[in-house]
Amino acid sequence: MSRLIRIVAKGIAWLASLLPQPALELMLNRAITHRSQSLPADEALRFLFRLDAELYALQGPLAGVYGDGVHTKHKHTSYHDFFIERIRADERVLDIGCGLGAVAHDIALRTGATVHGIDLNEDSIAEAKRRFQLPNLSFAVQDALKLDAETPFDTIVLSNVLEHIMERPDFLKSAMQKTAAKRIFIRVPLFERDWRVPLKKELGVEWRLDLDHKTEFTLEQFAQETSEAGLELVHQEVHWGEVWAELHV
């Protein structure tokens, strides 16, 4: 059966390469509609949600290509502004899990603060150094779970990082102590972003935005875990299915 599936899949891929785009879209639409309408509701939903997950996984990397190497969410959601409006020029800022460095660069450029970005991925740090050069901006390869801050920081930025960590309250407490930072900005995905999320979970279908996410937060969970870490919530906003928060020690 698996050999037959591979043969059919190759045939479909070959046919898809020959069809004009409108014809391909019509064919796929009709095939998906026919299959979903022929199944019981729970199986139809599982079928559609699995397709949805596959499409989402394709959309993210393509959004990065379309954005010339930077995911278009940086532009469309304006979440950089949340950090920038709250950071002063005289601060030392540590961006943990900085990725390709877009947030760190924007903070350094627009606030004048001294910003240091760290990430475990060597390729990401190499690309960040290639793309962004400012006198008040630096990058280094470092494991966020093994922080070793040689100099103190005033502020930490965790932008879509906390959800990748298992022992989150312990991590937050340790990060604040090791860096001597007095406040932290956190951006995390919200479990309550869409009615389909709990339905996917109920049906046993992958519901996370990223397979590496250890959790996606309810507001109650976020409040509980940050409180466990000894952090006081000073300001919180919900945008684009995410929590954006400022917390102090």
Secondary structure, 3 states (H helix, E strand, C coil): CHHHHHHHHHHHHHHHHHCCHHHHHHHHHHHHHHHHHCCCHHHHHHHHHHHHHHHHHHHHHHHHHHCCCCCCHHHHCCCHHHHHCCCCCCCEEEEECCCCCHHHHHHHHHHCCEEEEEECCHHHHHHHHHHCCCCCEEEEECCHHHCCCCCCCCEEEEECCHHHCCCHHHHHHHHHHHHCCCEEEEEEEEHHHCCHHHHHHHHCCCCCCCCCCCCCECHHHHHHHHHHCCCEEEEEEEECCEEEEEEEC
